Structure formats: structure tokens, C-alpha cells
Amino acid sequence: MFIVSYDIENDKTRTRFSKFLKQYGRRLQYSVFEIKNSQRILENIKSEIKCRYKKAFTNNDSVIIYGICEGCEKKIIRYGHPVQEEQSVVFFG
């Protein structure tokens, strides 16, 4: 599993990036997505960020990708429920 967190100033870029991430995972919070997929999906996301989004980023923008190991997933503690909890996710391969 991967957690992708982002902080993007430009509304248009942020909206496009959010829609892009929805293809691969589910939103946990406004700028945080959980992606339960393979290393190949991670490479697709990284490639897309470099080729499509990085040029639109300013010095104040950031994207952070955290890898969560399988054993660590069981140690995640959640309180409350995200607004977008358990919506259908479409995976492209």
C-alpha cells in the first residue's frame, strides 16, 4: 500500500492531480490518497508526476509518497471516517 499526500497551490493543477489519483486509489482526506496496488502502479504514478505534473509545480508545491509494508498495514490506527470512505475504485492496468 502507498499513501500519497500533496500540497499544490494552483487550483486547476490540484484538481487535475486529484482526479488522476482517484484512478488508482481512494481519498482519505482532502489531499491524501490510499493506493492499494503493486509496484507497477507506483511506477506509473511516479512517471506521470514527472512527465505531466512536475512542470506545472511551483516551488511551494509538494507530493510525498509513503510506502506502507504489509505488516505495517495491520498497525494503522484510524479514528473517525473519511468523507469518501469505501467508494468504488476503478483500477487501470
N, C-alpha and C positions, 0 to 999 in steps of 0.2 A: 504494500500500500504506500501511496505517496500523498503528502499534504502539500498543496500549492497555495501560497499566500502572496498577495500582490498589493502594491500601493501605486496607483497610476493617476497622475494629476488630470490628464486630458479626458473629459467625459466620453468622447467618441472612441478613443483608443481603449479606455477601460471597459466600455460596453462591448466592443468587439472581442476583447480578450476574455471577458466573462462568458460570452456566447461560445467562444472557441473551447473553453474549459468544460462547459456543460456537455459537450460531445463525449467527454471521457470520464466524467465523474459527477459527483453531486456537491452542491453548495452546502457548506457547514455554517458559514457566516458570510456576511456581505462580500468579503474579499478573501475567502478561504474555501478551497475545494478539497474533497477527499477523492482520491483516484485509486480504485482497487483494480489494478491491471498489471500487465507484465512489463519487463524491462523494455520491450519493443515499443510499448505505448509511451513510456517515459522518453525514449529516444525521439519519437515522433513529436512530442510536446516540446522538447528542447530544440529540435531542429526548426520547428515552426516559430518558436520565440526568436531564434537567431535570424531566420530568413525573413520573417514577416513583421514582427513586432519591435525588435530591438532598435531598428532605425527610427521608430516613432517615439521611443522613450526619451524623456528628458533626464537631466542629472538628478532630479528629485524622485524619479520612478524606480521601483524595485520589484523583482519577482524572486521569491525564495521557494525552493523545492526541498522538502524534508522527506527522506526515505524512512519508512517505518518497517522494521523487521517483523516477520510473522510472530515470533514470540512476544515482541513488544506490543503488538496489536491487542493482545489479551490484557495488557496492563493499562490500556487507555481508560481513563475515568471521565465520564460525561455527566454533567448536571444540566438539567433543562433539555429542551428540544429545539433544534434548529427550525427555522421557519420552513425550510424546504425539505424537511425530513422525508426520506423514503419515496421520493418521486421516481418515476420510471427513468432509467438511464439508457441511452442508446449508445452502443459501442460500435465503432467503425474499425475495420481491420484490414 
